[in-house]
Amino acid sequence: MTSGFSRFWHKLTHWEYWPFGVLYFPVYFYFTWLAIRCRSFFFFTAANPSIDFGGMLGESKDEIFKLIPNRFIPEYSLVEPGDLPTALSVGEKLNYPLICKPDIGERGNLVEVIGSESELEKYLAKCPVPFLMQELIDYSIELGVFFVKIPGESKGKITSIVQKDFLHVIGDGQNSVEKLLRRSERAMLQLDIDHPRFQELLDQVPNEGQKVIVEPIGNHCRGTTFLNQTGQVTPPLNEAFNQLANEINGFYFGRFDLRCKSFEKLERLESFKILELNGAGAEPGHIYQPGYPLWKGYQAILQHLKLLAKVSRANHKRGVKYWTLKQGITKMRAIKAYNKIAQKK
């Protein structure tokens, strides 16, 4: 079992666990410089004209899904908070298990795999905001593919690929899942081991060599290991994402979170589904691979911010207006108020 000091030291010496505000503090100075050059603090709102706030914060997943051709996304429905009859009807249509997640949300908050009507009822009882009920896609590979296209240029490019390795344990035939988890620094740092959804699983004793996925939600703050697969970018894959992005009106900068059967099929835009599309606020997730140098992480973040400004300026020259200071502040206040409601559990 890991001690409190051991966990603290592991977190301190592995920057992938640092709080967002700490990691990004130096980045804010570069962001300010870009804002001065663009002559707008909210320059990023022009990056993706069809996405609210450019996709920086507070965007609706439902509205973004409406921009994407149906063949590329899971089947889903938007459900209002507390609307149990609609939710039960959608659950019957989609079949269990399925995914529930807030329509506006981030960092895995209130994202859950729902396996039955009773679990769905419990979810409705605690989710205070509109949410998506989404078909569960069980393709074996989950990726975050960052794509950037400068407006006016004929081609864009993939700038980052991260593969997600869900939090899991490997059985030894003797110890329970809980005991195996308590040996993991990653699990102890990020997993809410006392959450009711884990209780039945924790008591299981997996066979020797058996892999048990503990947290099926592919979010870094839920224990998922991010693996750098940027080296998997090929000309056919780059061409495939150019085709994909061209079918999404007003999208130029962001990250596709998707599931696929293989890289080869993804190159042909086959056997994959887009789980989410993140805009201006997206990160190049490959930087969070364990052991990735901090200086290289900052280099990638700053490079993508530079590209964000370049995309925004190009769209601005084509007639897309930056949000005014008043509009931006009003949006930020609305996001803050929403988060206070959404984070009540």
ABEGO torsion letter per residue (X at the ends): XBBAAAAAAAAAABAAABBAAAAAAAAAAAAAAAAAAAGBAAAAAAABAABBGGGABGBBAAAAAAABBAAABBBBBBBBBGBAAAAAAAAAAAEOBBBBBBABBBGGBGBBBBABAAAAAAAAAABABBBBBBBBBABABBBBBBBBBBBGBABBBBABBBBBBBBBBBBAGABBAAAAAAABAAAAAABBAABAAAAAAAABBBBBGBBBBABABBBAAAGBBBBBAAAABBAAAAAAAAAAAAABBGBABEBBBBBBABAAAAAAGBGBBBABBBBAABBBAAAABBGBBAAAAAAAAAAAAAAAAAAAAAAAAAGBBBBBAAAAAAAAAAAAAAAAAAABX
